[in-house]
Amino acid sequence: MNSILNSTKSMITVLCLEGCHGSGKTELCKYFQKNGFKVLDEAFLDMPTFGIPNQSLTMETVWVSNWFQRLLKMEKAESNNPNRQPSIYIADRSPYSAILYSKNKGHYLDPIISEQIKELKKYTDIDIKTVYLRIDKDLLWKRIQNRLLKEPERVKYNEDNYQWMEETVNFYEGREWDFIVDNSLSQDKVLHQIIQPLNIDISIIKQQHQSDNTNIVSSF
């Protein structure tokens, strides 16, 4: 199999890290960034506040549309670069997260998101891959408790509720993902669990990083 970065097609590959709150997505994004990968910053996922709850079908639908629109704008900007090379981006979560946070109405979004991902690959140079970060429940709960000590405001997201953690884990365990990795290992081992199936040459990533001005991608 040819390396993604050696492909003749100028494809944008987006690796979306998925998993329960506290599973280590944000920290892993930072580790990818340190190793030269382009990371979609927090502004990429930010949403304005309206009168309707953020975790409602309406607002999650807006979030999903916003997510895809920003990728399309990014792809359009890159297509105008005559020296464009195949590139890899890391994202904290994928649109599938909206299914979970839309409460009992997420099933409306599920088939739409799947078709949107297929259309992006068919009509553009964007290929979205999902990576589920699996972790033992006891270790996960310990991480959640430690994070709540540092960020007590996360209680408003129900993160202090063990049952909510179990429901979230069950959601992720019950779905099919492109890749599943053990995130209880060291960050270096987790990184290699993710890039090896894709045949990514990390040395090329680092070379590109040295020639780029930044590896943090802001929203458009």
Secondary structure, DSSP 8 states (H G I E B T S, - for coil): ---GGG-SS--EEEEEEE-STTSSHHHHHHHHHHTT-EEE-GGGT-----SS-SSSHHHHHHHHHHHHHHHHHHHHHHHT-TT---EEEEEES-TTHHHHHTGGGGGGTHHHHHHHHHHHHHHSSEEEEEEEEE--HHHHHHHHHHHHHH-GGGGGGTTT-HHHHHHHHHHHHTS--SEEEETTS-HHHHHHHHHTTTT--HHHHHHHHHHSS-SEE---
